[in-house]
Amino acid sequence: MKNKRKSIFKGMILSTLAVLALTACNSQGKSNTSKSSGSSTKDSKVIKIAQIGPFSGNAASFGNWDNQGIMLVVDEVNKNGGIHGKKIEVIKIDDQANPTVAVNAAQKVVNQNIVAAFATPLSTGTLATLQVFDQAKIPQLTAGQDTSITTKGSKYIFRYNANSAAYTKTAADYIVNKLGKKKIAIITNSGAYGKGERDSFTKALKEFGVEPIADEVVTPDAKDFTAQLTNIKAKNPEVLYMGTENIQMGLITKQAIALGLKAQRAGGSAADPIFVKTAGVENAEGTIFTTQYIPDADEKTKEFNEAVKAKYGIEGEFHIAKAYDGAMMLVEALKNAYPNLDGETVAKELRKLNYSGITGDYKFDETGEGTDKAQMAVIKDGKATLLQ
């Protein structure tokens, strides 16, 4: 079965790359690397893309997961001859989850002949760098969920993820209509992700005729939530919705249980392996959350999971899966744009795609949104399990 899965998964990648392998045979490969600035690689031996994200600090998992998904695709493309004989080169820069560092990194890479950038997996960094890539006319691919990312008028932003509104509406619908719970407390942070979660979740609740009974906001670097959770406990909620990143969500879960807060715990897509590790497997048990990917949910995800295990020795995690889909879409756009490998042409080709991937079906609209689908899952024995 493992050999079959490996073969089928390889076929998934190769089906996208089949044309590339054929055209690579026809490439003369005699061009010189261009030294000029701009986003065209017509005269270069390589196709340069950038990846900006956190590779150090508390948010490093997001940058590393993105990189694993991207490189799963890039390494396979390069192994099979590249795009018309041109190998893909990834310029990787650590922004330390600092928006100022992210902007400096963006300004640096737009002058290095890149045709696209993964920047960044976090909403704060994405919003900070948006104008840089828009002015340079370079496609910017992001997993950031803040709904405002695609409302700034950029023609070069592409979200390879559902936004906060899609996730929170799915969660609110499940909590209110499926579970029948209306006494809901919210705790979020004041960062871009947390703000997006708070705004979209309260809006979704309102659509179902529910107002939160408690609404606490903390700073993105807070670690002690005793005061906020004590206030929430006094309201006796049925559900505690945690709209924060994974480590903070894990700490909130651990402290809520220690305080005897017995509400059903729920959250966004941050309920990942780092959340489970931070909260502890026993504390994380039963937490419900929204996602676009469950390992081993069907044959496609089983094959992907096996491929990630083979390459990295770890489970095929959700953030890896969506970065993989983002990289696959970029490769398809690059293939279709050839030989005009410039930002404007690649952006146009991204919008033409109809892509069915590991995390769902994507079709980019004029704002850069690719999908609005999410599903509910639960942490069971330390792992994500699909809720029916």
Helices and strands as residue ranges (DSSP letters): H 2-25, E 46-53, H 60-79, E 87-94, H 99-109, E 114-119, H 123-136, E 140-142, G 147-151, E 157-159, H 164-173, I 174-178, E 184-189, H 192-207, E 214-218, H 226-234, E 239-243, H 246-258, E 264-267, H 273-279, H 281-284, E 288-291, H 299-312, H 318-337, H 343-352, E 355-356, E 361-362, E 375-380, E 383-386
